[in-house]
């Protein structure tokens, strides 16, 4: 009689069932966490832009007309959040408050 070391078909099916069950439980949880990560990343970009806005004011003595001026003069790299759905803009009231708004483009 040979001494075969290996998995039987039943053992392989059990392992595949366990892995499949874990994936079914894990994937929806990861999808919901992705949105949280995107929101935190966008808030971090807003905070960085607020800090760089102050640096711009110290350098130039005035506020820029748009957030894209900060990008053009390389105070920040982008005014768009990493998922591309949101961007930064000044509020409509003219008090130079930075808001996170939906990206039109």
C-alpha positions, 0 to 999 in steps of 0.5 A: 500500500502506498502512503499518499500525502495529499488532500482529498476532494472533500478536504479541498471542498471544505477549504474552498467553502471556508475561503468563499465564506470569509470573502463573502463576509469581508468584501462588503466591509471593505467597500464601506471602509473605502468611502470612509478613507475617501472622505478622510483623504478629502478632508486632509487635502482641505486642511493642507490647502487651508495651510497653504492658503495662509502661506500664499497670503503671507507671500503675496499679501492678498487672497487668490481669486480661486483655488486653482491659483494655488495649484498654478503657483504650486502651493498645492498639487491638486484641488481635486480629491483622489476619487475625482468626485469632489474638489475644493473651492472657495465659498460663494460669500467671498470670505475665503473659506474653503469648501469641499464641493461636487466635481462638475467635470 
